[in-house]
Amino acid sequence: MVYSKSGRFVLGALALTAFLDSVGFGIVIPLLPFYIQKFGATALEFGLVVSVYSLAQLLFTPYVSRLSDIRGRKSVLSLGVTSEVLGYLLIAFSPFFLLILLARFITGALNSNLPVIYSYVTDVTAQEQRARAVGLIGASFGLGFVLGPFIGGTLAPLGYRVAFVVPAMLSLINLLFITIFLNNKVGELLVKPPTMLKSFRASRKFFFIFFGTYLGFSILQGTLAYYGQILYGWGPIQVGIALGLVGIEQAILQSIVAYRVVNKLGEYVTTVIGLVLSILSYLLIFLGFSENILYLSLALFALGNGLFQNAALTLISKTFSKEMRGASFGFSQSATALATLIGFPLGDFFLQYVSVNSEYAISAVAAFITLVYFYFAFKADFLPAGDGSPHPEIHL
């Protein structure tokens, strides 16, 4: 199947929306720890800023994403981007630290942009094109997330308040773009979606799989800087380069490679491959052979995570009917937020009180348990790869 002209336009518009959204987020996160020092905040309080956003995502993302099943994708996407405009401006002009906390919580609660974008893009693509469309969105988001910190570092000499106004303006441009170019009727439904409880019961397997997978990823994100510093004398530049290379690799994989593997092997097999590669990468980091092996293991991780993300998200889109898709993608994002809340302090605890590399054994174990769970939970549910048959959708 080849995309129609209108289909290509919608996909391009959604990809640009994801890109602008992640650029703004990428600008803010690296600057926040330095900015809040002006209010006398400590490293612990920066952890609170990160946690309060993830907590809001955990609690509210499924509800807001489900709202897109009822009110339309465009309306809820506009709500999320509007919350970013207001949140970034509140941070920029905040006179005290508690207002920054409130801004992050409000933005986290109302921002379900990525699940809604995935829902929208899978609404307008046929099953055989889902993997490629999901990969395009993932690549756009990943590229923006890599570019954002670079822009933030460039803006920092102009003053932190100026640096936070820029993502607010990007979000405003994004909001105008959504208003003009996206059509809310694409996502509107004539039937009432199932309740949140029924939606969770139907998508709980995916919730546990995303939680187990991104628990290890969160541990990696939270401890890599300390691990590199202790073993190899890394500073901010080396950490930034390492994480930047991971992001760039994943963006390239999502746009060029991952969907081809999914179309060739199927979502089930590709998910298994992605988890196996992630386990291997964690074990290599745990063993700590050399700095070059560390870079190699991070490249292996990027490959595994890129394959997993594309396959698992495509699988969600093919498993659930349109009236359940927003909530299902929302629960996967909520699981990622829960993994962040637990993974960051868990990794820091093992690094500080057990050994410098012990946290990556925990990451490997979490990914292995997820792999076993995925195998037994989904083994009987999916058709063999390559038979060309569509996946049966769940309707409630």
Contacts in CASP RR format, 6 or more apart in sequence:
PFRMAT RR
TARGET T0000
AUTHOR 0000-0000-0000
METHOD contacts of the structure
MODEL  1
MVYSKSGRFVLGALALTAFLDSVGFGIVIPLLPFYIQKFGATALEFGLVV
SVYSLAQLLFTPYVSRLSDIRGRKSVLSLGVTSEVLGYLLIAFSPFFLLI
LLARFITGALNSNLPVIYSYVTDVTAQEQRARAVGLIGASFGLGFVLGPF
IGGTLAPLGYRVAFVVPAMLSLINLLFITIFLNNKVGELLVKPPTMLKSF
RASRKFFFIFFGTYLGFSILQGTLAYYGQILYGWGPIQVGIALGLVGIEQ
AILQSIVAYRVVNKLGEYVTTVIGLVLSILSYLLIFLGFSENILYLSLAL
FALGNGLFQNAALTLISKTFSKEMRGASFGFSQSATALATLIGFPLGDFF
LQYVSVNSEYAISAVAAFITLVYFYFAFKADFLPAGDGSPHPEIHL
1 126 0 8 1.000
1 128 0 8 1.000
1 129 0 8 1.000
3 11 0 8 1.000
3 125 0 8 1.000
3 129 0 8 1.000
7 124 0 8 1.000
7 125 0 8 1.000
9 181 0 8 1.000
10 120 0 8 1.000
10 121 0 8 1.000
10 124 0 8 1.000
10 182 0 8 1.000
10 183 0 8 1.000
10 186 0 8 1.000
11 121 0 8 1.000
11 124 0 8 1.000
11 125 0 8 1.000
11 133 0 8 1.000
11 136 0 8 1.000
12 136 0 8 1.000
13 177 0 8 1.000
13 181 0 8 1.000
13 182 0 8 1.000
14 117 0 8 1.000
14 120 0 8 1.000
14 121 0 8 1.000
14 137 0 8 1.000
14 182 0 8 1.000
15 136 0 8 1.000
15 137 0 8 1.000
15 139 0 8 1.000
15 140 0 8 1.000
16 140 0 8 1.000
16 177 0 8 1.000
17 77 0 8 1.000
17 81 0 8 1.000
17 113 0 8 1.000
17 117 0 8 1.000
17 174 0 8 1.000
17 177 0 8 1.000
17 178 0 8 1.000
17 182 0 8 1.000
18 113 0 8 1.000
18 114 0 8 1.000
18 117 0 8 1.000
18 137 0 8 1.000
18 138 0 8 1.000
18 140 0 8 1.000
18 141 0 8 1.000
19 140 0 8 1.000
19 141 0 8 1.000
19 143 0 8 1.000
19 144 0 8 1.000
20 170 0 8 1.000
20 171 0 8 1.000
20 173 0 8 1.000
20 174 0 8 1.000
20 177 0 8 1.000
21 81 0 8 1.000
21 84 0 8 1.000
21 113 0 8 1.000
21 114 0 8 1.000
21 141 0 8 1.000
21 171 0 8 1.000
21 174 0 8 1.000
22 140 0 8 1.000
22 141 0 8 1.000
22 142 0 8 1.000
22 143 0 8 1.000
22 144 0 8 1.000
22 145 0 8 1.000
22 148 0 8 1.000
23 144 0 8 1.000
23 145 0 8 1.000
23 147 0 8 1.000
23 148 0 8 1.000
23 151 0 8 1.000
23 167 0 8 1.000
23 170 0 8 1.000
24 84 0 8 1.000
24 88 0 8 1.000
24 148 0 8 1.000
24 166 0 8 1.000
24 167 0 8 1.000
24 170 0 8 1.000
24 171 0 8 1.000
25 145 0 8 1.000
25 148 0 8 1.000
25 167 0 8 1.000
26 144 0 8 1.000
26 145 0 8 1.000
26 147 0 8 1.000
26 148 0 8 1.000
26 149 0 8 1.000
26 151 0 8 1.000
26 152 0 8 1.000
26 167 0 8 1.000
27 148 0 8 1.000
27 149 0 8 1.000
27 151 0 8 1.000
27 152 0 8 1.000
27 155 0 8 1.000
27 163 0 8 1.000
27 164 0 8 1.000
27 166 0 8 1.000
27 167 0 8 1.000
27 170 0 8 1.000
28 88 0 8 1.000
28 91 0 8 1.000
28 164 0 8 1.000
28 167 0 8 1.000
29 149 0 8 1.000
30 149 0 8 1.000
30 152 0 8 1.000
30 153 0 8 1.000
31 152 0 8 1.000
31 153 0 8 1.000
31 156 0 8 1.000
31 160 0 8 1.000
31 163 0 8 1.000
31 164 0 8 1.000
32 46 0 8 1.000
32 49 0 8 1.000
32 91 0 8 1.000
33 43 0 8 1.000
33 46 0 8 1.000
34 156 0 8 1.000
34 160 0 8 1.000
35 91 0 8 1.000
35 160 0 8 1.000
35 164 0 8 1.000
36 45 0 8 1.000
36 46 0 8 1.000
36 49 0 8 1.000
36 97 0 8 1.000
36 100 0 8 1.000
38 160 0 8 1.000
39 96 0 8 1.000
39 97 0 8 1.000
39 100 0 8 1.000
40 97 0 8 1.000
41 49 0 8 1.000
41 97 0 8 1.000
45 97 0 8 1.000
47 344 0 8 1.000
48 101 0 8 1.000
49 100 0 8 1.000
49 101 0 8 1.000
49 104 0 8 1.000
50 340 0 8 1.000
50 344 0 8 1.000
51 341 0 8 1.000
51 344 0 8 1.000
52 101 0 8 1.000
52 104 0 8 1.000
52 105 0 8 1.000
53 104 0 8 1.000
53 105 0 8 1.000
53 107 0 8 1.000
53 108 0 8 1.000
54 337 0 8 1.000
54 338 0 8 1.000
54 340 0 8 1.000
54 341 0 8 1.000
55 105 0 8 1.000
55 337 0 8 1.000
55 341 0 8 1.000
56 104 0 8 1.000
56 105 0 8 1.000
56 106 0 8 1.000
56 107 0 8 1.000
56 108 0 8 1.000
56 109 0 8 1.000
57 108 0 8 1.000
57 109 0 8 1.000
57 111 0 8 1.000
57 333 0 8 1.000
57 334 0 8 1.000
57 336 0 8 1.000
57 337 0 8 1.000
58 334 0 8 1.000
58 337 0 8 1.000
58 338 0 8 1.000
58 341 0 8 1.000
59 109 0 8 1.000
59 334 0 8 1.000
60 108 0 8 1.000
60 109 0 8 1.000
60 110 0 8 1.000
60 112 0 8 1.000
61 108 0 8 1.000
61 112 0 8 1.000
61 115 0 8 1.000
61 330 0 8 1.000
61 331 0 8 1.000
61 333 0 8 1.000
61 334 0 8 1.000
61 337 0 8 1.000
62 196 0 8 1.000
62 199 0 8 1.000
62 200 0 8 1.000
62 327 0 8 1.000
62 330 0 8 1.000
62 331 0 8 1.000
62 334 0 8 1.000
63 196 0 8 1.000
64 76 0 8 1.000
64 79 0 8 1.000
64 80 0 8 1.000
64 109 0 8 1.000
64 110 0 8 1.000
64 111 0 8 1.000
64 112 0 8 1.000
64 116 0 8 1.000
64 330 0 8 1.000
65 76 0 8 1.000
65 112 0 8 1.000
65 115 0 8 1.000
65 116 0 8 1.000
65 119 0 8 1.000
65 326 0 8 1.000
65 327 0 8 1.000
65 329 0 8 1.000
65 330 0 8 1.000
65 331 0 8 1.000
65 333 0 8 1.000
66 193 0 8 1.000
66 196 0 8 1.000
66 199 0 8 1.000
66 326 0 8 1.000
66 327 0 8 1.000
66 330 0 8 1.000
67 76 0 8 1.000
68 75 0 8 1.000
68 76 0 8 1.000
68 77 0 8 1.000
68 112 0 8 1.000
68 116 0 8 1.000
68 119 0 8 1.000
68 120 0 8 1.000
68 187 0 8 1.000
68 326 0 8 1.000
69 119 0 8 1.000
69 189 0 8 1.000
69 193 0 8 1.000
69 322 0 8 1.000
69 323 0 8 1.000
69 324 0 8 1.000
69 325 0 8 1.000
69 326 0 8 1.000
69 327 0 8 1.000
70 189 0 8 1.000
70 192 0 8 1.000
70 193 0 8 1.000
71 188 0 8 1.000
72 184 0 8 1.000
72 187 0 8 1.000
72 188 0 8 1.000
72 189 0 8 1.000
73 116 0 8 1.000
73 117 0 8 1.000
73 119 0 8 1.000
73 120 0 8 1.000
73 123 0 8 1.000
73 182 0 8 1.000
73 184 0 8 1.000
73 186 0 8 1.000
73 187 0 8 1.000
74 120 0 8 1.000
74 178 0 8 1.000
74 182 0 8 1.000
74 183 0 8 1.000
74 184 0 8 1.000
74 186 0 8 1.000
74 187 0 8 1.000
75 184 0 8 1.000
76 112 0 8 1.000
76 116 0 8 1.000
77 113 0 8 1.000
77 116 0 8 1.000
77 117 0 8 1.000
77 120 0 8 1.000
77 178 0 8 1.000
77 182 0 8 1.000
78 175 0 8 1.000
78 178 0 8 1.000
78 179 0 8 1.000
79 110 0 8 1.000
80 107 0 8 1.000
80 110 0 8 1.000
80 111 0 8 1.000
80 112 0 8 1.000
80 113 0 8 1.000
81 111 0 8 1.000
81 113 0 8 1.000
81 171 0 8 1.000
81 174 0 8 1.000
81 175 0 8 1.000
81 178 0 8 1.000
82 110 0 8 1.000
82 175 0 8 1.000
83 106 0 8 1.000
83 107 0 8 1.000
83 108 0 8 1.000
83 109 0 8 1.000
83 110 0 8 1.000
83 111 0 8 1.000
84 107 0 8 1.000
84 111 0 8 1.000
84 167 0 8 1.000
84 168 0 8 1.000
84 171 0 8 1.000
84 174 0 8 1.000
85 168 0 8 1.000
85 171 0 8 1.000
85 172 0 8 1.000
85 175 0 8 1.000
86 103 0 8 1.000
86 106 0 8 1.000
86 107 0 8 1.000
87 103 0 8 1.000
87 104 0 8 1.000
87 106 0 8 1.000
87 107 0 8 1.000
87 168 0 8 1.000
88 103 0 8 1.000
88 107 0 8 1.000
88 164 0 8 1.000
88 165 0 8 1.000
88 167 0 8 1.000
88 168 0 8 1.000
88 171 0 8 1.000
89 164 0 8 1.000
89 165 0 8 1.000
89 168 0 8 1.000
90 99 0 8 1.000
90 100 0 8 1.000
90 102 0 8 1.000
90 103 0 8 1.000
91 100 0 8 1.000
91 103 0 8 1.000
91 104 0 8 1.000
91 164 0 8 1.000
92 161 0 8 1.000
92 162 0 8 1.000
92 164 0 8 1.000
92 165 0 8 1.000
92 168 0 8 1.000
93 161 0 8 1.000
94 100 0 8 1.000
94 103 0 8 1.000
112 330 0 8 1.000
112 333 0 8 1.000
114 137 0 8 1.000
114 141 0 8 1.000
114 329 0 8 1.000
114 333 0 8 1.000
115 326 0 8 1.000
115 329 0 8 1.000
115 330 0 8 1.000
115 332 0 8 1.000
115 333 0 8 1.000
116 326 0 8 1.000
116 329 0 8 1.000
117 137 0 8 1.000
118 134 0 8 1.000
118 137 0 8 1.000
118 313 0 8 1.000
118 316 0 8 1.000
118 317 0 8 1.000
118 329 0 8 1.000
119 187 0 8 1.000
119 325 0 8 1.000
119 326 0 8 1.000
119 329 0 8 1.000
120 182 0 8 1.000
120 186 0 8 1.000
120 187 0 8 1.000
121 133 0 8 1.000
121 134 0 8 1.000
121 136 0 8 1.000
121 137 0 8 1.000
122 130 0 8 1.000
122 133 0 8 1.000
122 134 0 8 1.000
122 317 0 8 1.000
122 325 0 8 1.000
123 186 0 8 1.000
123 187 0 8 1.000
123 322 0 8 1.000
123 325 0 8 1.000
124 186 0 8 1.000
125 133 0 8 1.000
127 318 0 8 1.000
127 390 0 8 1.000
127 391 0 8 1.000
128 263 0 8 1.000
130 314 0 8 1.000
130 317 0 8 1.000
130 318 0 8 1.000
131 258 0 8 1.000
131 259 0 8 1.000
131 262 0 8 1.000
131 263 0 8 1.000
131 267 0 8 1.000
131 310 0 8 1.000
131 311 0 8 1.000
131 314 0 8 1.000
132 259 0 8 1.000
132 263 0 8 1.000
134 259 0 8 1.000
134 310 0 8 1.000
134 313 0 8 1.000
134 314 0 8 1.000
134 317 0 8 1.000
135 254 0 8 1.000
135 255 0 8 1.000
135 258 0 8 1.000
135 259 0 8 1.000
135 310 0 8 1.000
136 254 0 8 1.000
136 255 0 8 1.000
138 251 0 8 1.000
138 254 0 8 1.000
138 255 0 8 1.000
138 309 0 8 1.000
138 310 0 8 1.000
139 250 0 8 1.000
139 251 0 8 1.000
139 252 0 8 1.000
139 253 0 8 1.000
139 254 0 8 1.000
139 255 0 8 1.000
140 251 0 8 1.000
142 247 0 8 1.000
142 250 0 8 1.000
142 251 0 8 1.000
142 254 0 8 1.000
143 247 0 8 1.000
143 248 0 8 1.000
143 251 0 8 1.000
145 247 0 8 1.000
146 244 0 8 1.000
146 247 0 8 1.000
146 248 0 8 1.000
146 251 0 8 1.000
149 240 0 8 1.000
151 166 0 8 1.000
152 163 0 8 1.000
152 166 0 8 1.000
153 163 0 8 1.000
155 162 0 8 1.000
155 163 0 8 1.000
155 166 0 8 1.000
156 163 0 8 1.000
187 322 0 8 1.000
189 322 0 8 1.000
189 323 0 8 1.000
191 323 0 8 1.000
192 323 0 8 1.000
193 199 0 8 1.000
193 323 0 8 1.000
193 324 0 8 1.000
193 327 0 8 1.000
194 202 0 8 1.000
194 323 0 8 1.000
194 324 0 8 1.000
194 327 0 8 1.000
194 396 0 8 1.000
196 327 0 8 1.000
198 396 0 8 1.000
199 324 0 8 1.000
199 327 0 8 1.000
199 328 0 8 1.000
199 331 0 8 1.000
199 396 0 8 1.000
200 207 0 8 1.000
200 327 0 8 1.000
200 331 0 8 1.000
202 320 0 8 1.000
202 324 0 8 1.000
202 328 0 8 1.000
202 394 0 8 1.000
202 396 0 8 1.000
203 316 0 8 1.000
203 320 0 8 1.000
203 324 0 8 1.000
203 327 0 8 1.000
203 328 0 8 1.000
203 331 0 8 1.000
203 332 0 8 1.000
204 331 0 8 1.000
205 377 0 8 1.000
205 378 0 8 1.000
206 312 0 8 1.000
206 315 0 8 1.000
206 316 0 8 1.000
206 319 0 8 1.000
206 328 0 8 1.000
206 331 0 8 1.000
206 332 0 8 1.000
206 335 0 8 1.000
207 331 0 8 1.000
207 332 0 8 1.000
207 334 0 8 1.000
207 335 0 8 1.000
208 335 0 8 1.000
208 370 0 8 1.000
208 373 0 8 1.000
209 312 0 8 1.000
209 335 0 8 1.000
209 370 0 8 1.000
209 373 0 8 1.000
209 374 0 8 1.000
209 377 0 8 1.000
210 312 0 8 1.000
210 332 0 8 1.000
210 335 0 8 1.000
210 336 0 8 1.000
210 339 0 8 1.000
211 335 0 8 1.000
211 336 0 8 1.000
211 338 0 8 1.000
211 339 0 8 1.000
212 335 0 8 1.000
212 339 0 8 1.000
212 366 0 8 1.000
212 367 0 8 1.000
212 369 0 8 1.000
212 370 0 8 1.000
213 275 0 8 1.000
213 278 0 8 1.000
213 305 0 8 1.000
213 308 0 8 1.000
213 312 0 8 1.000
213 339 0 8 1.000
213 366 0 8 1.000
213 367 0 8 1.000
213 370 0 8 1.000
214 335 0 8 1.000
214 336 0 8 1.000
214 339 0 8 1.000
214 340 0 8 1.000
215 339 0 8 1.000
215 342 0 8 1.000
215 343 0 8 1.000
215 346 0 8 1.000
215 363 0 8 1.000
215 366 0 8 1.000
216 278 0 8 1.000
216 282 0 8 1.000
216 339 0 8 1.000
216 343 0 8 1.000
216 362 0 8 1.000
216 363 0 8 1.000
216 366 0 8 1.000
216 367 0 8 1.000
217 305 0 8 1.000
217 339 0 8 1.000
217 363 0 8 1.000
218 339 0 8 1.000
218 340 0 8 1.000
218 342 0 8 1.000
218 343 0 8 1.000
218 344 0 8 1.000
219 343 0 8 1.000
219 344 0 8 1.000
219 346 0 8 1.000
219 347 0 8 1.000
219 359 0 8 1.000
219 360 0 8 1.000
219 362 0 8 1.000
219 363 0 8 1.000
219 366 0 8 1.000
220 282 0 8 1.000
220 285 0 8 1.000
220 301 0 8 1.000
220 360 0 8 1.000
220 363 0 8 1.000
221 243 0 8 1.000
221 344 0 8 1.000
222 343 0 8 1.000
222 344 0 8 1.000
222 347 0 8 1.000
222 348 0 8 1.000
223 347 0 8 1.000
223 348 0 8 1.000
223 351 0 8 1.000
223 359 0 8 1.000
224 239 0 8 1.000
224 242 0 8 1.000
224 243 0 8 1.000
225 234 0 8 1.000
225 235 0 8 1.000
225 236 0 8 1.000
225 239 0 8 1.000
226 348 0 8 1.000
226 351 0 8 1.000
226 356 0 8 1.000
227 285 0 8 1.000
227 351 0 8 1.000
227 356 0 8 1.000
227 357 0 8 1.000
227 359 0 8 1.000
227 360 0 8 1.000
228 234 0 8 1.000
228 235 0 8 1.000
228 238 0 8 1.000
228 239 0 8 1.000
228 294 0 8 1.000
229 235 0 8 1.000
230 356 0 8 1.000
231 288 0 8 1.000
231 291 0 8 1.000
231 356 0 8 1.000
232 238 0 8 1.000
232 291 0 8 1.000
232 294 0 8 1.000
234 242 0 8 1.000
242 294 0 8 1.000
242 295 0 8 1.000
242 298 0 8 1.000
245 295 0 8 1.000
245 298 0 8 1.000
245 299 0 8 1.000
245 302 0 8 1.000
246 298 0 8 1.000
246 299 0 8 1.000
246 301 0 8 1.000
246 302 0 8 1.000
247 302 0 8 1.000
249 299 0 8 1.000
249 302 0 8 1.000
249 303 0 8 1.000
250 302 0 8 1.000
250 305 0 8 1.000
250 306 0 8 1.000
250 309 0 8 1.000
253 302 0 8 1.000
253 303 0 8 1.000
253 306 0 8 1.000
253 307 0 8 1.000
254 306 0 8 1.000
254 309 0 8 1.000
254 310 0 8 1.000
258 270 0 8 1.000
258 306 0 8 1.000
258 307 0 8 1.000
258 309 0 8 1.000
258 310 0 8 1.000
258 311 0 8 1.000
259 310 0 8 1.000
259 314 0 8 1.000
261 270 0 8 1.000
261 273 0 8 1.000
261 307 0 8 1.000
261 310 0 8 1.000
261 311 0 8 1.000
262 270 0 8 1.000
262 307 0 8 1.000
262 310 0 8 1.000
262 311 0 8 1.000
262 314 0 8 1.000
264 385 0 8 1.000
264 386 0 8 1.000
265 273 0 8 1.000
265 385 0 8 1.000
266 311 0 8 1.000
266 385 0 8 1.000
266 386 0 8 1.000
267 311 0 8 1.000
267 312 0 8 1.000
267 314 0 8 1.000
267 315 0 8 1.000
267 318 0 8 1.000
267 382 0 8 1.000
268 311 0 8 1.000
268 315 0 8 1.000
268 378 0 8 1.000
268 382 0 8 1.000
268 385 0 8 1.000
269 385 0 8 1.000
270 307 0 8 1.000
270 308 0 8 1.000
270 310 0 8 1.000
270 311 0 8 1.000
271 307 0 8 1.000
271 308 0 8 1.000
271 311 0 8 1.000
271 312 0 8 1.000
271 315 0 8 1.000
271 374 0 8 1.000
272 371 0 8 1.000
272 374 0 8 1.000
272 375 0 8 1.000
273 304 0 8 1.000
273 307 0 8 1.000
274 303 0 8 1.000
274 304 0 8 1.000
274 305 0 8 1.000
274 306 0 8 1.000
274 307 0 8 1.000
274 308 0 8 1.000
274 311 0 8 1.000
275 304 0 8 1.000
275 308 0 8 1.000
275 367 0 8 1.000
275 370 0 8 1.000
275 371 0 8 1.000
275 374 0 8 1.000
276 371 0 8 1.000
277 300 0 8 1.000
277 301 0 8 1.000
277 303 0 8 1.000
277 304 0 8 1.000
277 307 0 8 1.000
278 301 0 8 1.000
278 304 0 8 1.000
278 305 0 8 1.000
278 308 0 8 1.000
278 367 0 8 1.000
279 364 0 8 1.000
279 367 0 8 1.000
279 368 0 8 1.000
279 371 0 8 1.000
280 297 0 8 1.000
280 300 0 8 1.000
281 297 0 8 1.000
281 298 0 8 1.000
281 300 0 8 1.000
281 301 0 8 1.000
281 304 0 8 1.000
282 297 0 8 1.000
282 301 0 8 1.000
282 360 0 8 1.000
282 361 0 8 1.000
282 363 0 8 1.000
282 364 0 8 1.000
282 367 0 8 1.000
283 360 0 8 1.000
283 364 0 8 1.000
284 293 0 8 1.000
284 294 0 8 1.000
284 296 0 8 1.000
284 297 0 8 1.000
284 300 0 8 1.000
285 294 0 8 1.000
285 297 0 8 1.000
285 298 0 8 1.000
285 357 0 8 1.000
285 360 0 8 1.000
286 357 0 8 1.000
286 358 0 8 1.000
286 360 0 8 1.000
286 361 0 8 1.000
286 364 0 8 1.000
287 293 0 8 1.000
287 357 0 8 1.000
288 294 0 8 1.000
288 357 0 8 1.000
312 332 0 8 1.000
313 329 0 8 1.000
313 332 0 8 1.000
315 391 0 8 1.000
316 325 0 8 1.000
316 328 0 8 1.000
316 329 0 8 1.000
316 332 0 8 1.000
317 325 0 8 1.000
318 390 0 8 1.000
318 391 0 8 1.000
318 393 0 8 1.000
319 328 0 8 1.000
319 391 0 8 1.000
319 393 0 8 1.000
319 394 0 8 1.000
320 328 0 8 1.000
320 393 0 8 1.000
320 394 0 8 1.000
321 393 0 8 1.000
321 394 0 8 1.000
321 395 0 8 1.000
323 395 0 8 1.000
324 394 0 8 1.000
324 395 0 8 1.000
324 396 0 8 1.000
346 359 0 8 1.000
346 362 0 8 1.000
347 359 0 8 1.000
347 362 0 8 1.000
348 359 0 8 1.000
350 358 0 8 1.000
350 359 0 8 1.000
350 362 0 8 1.000
351 358 0 8 1.000
351 359 0 8 1.000
382 391 0 8 1.000
383 389 0 8 1.000
383 391 0 8 1.000
END
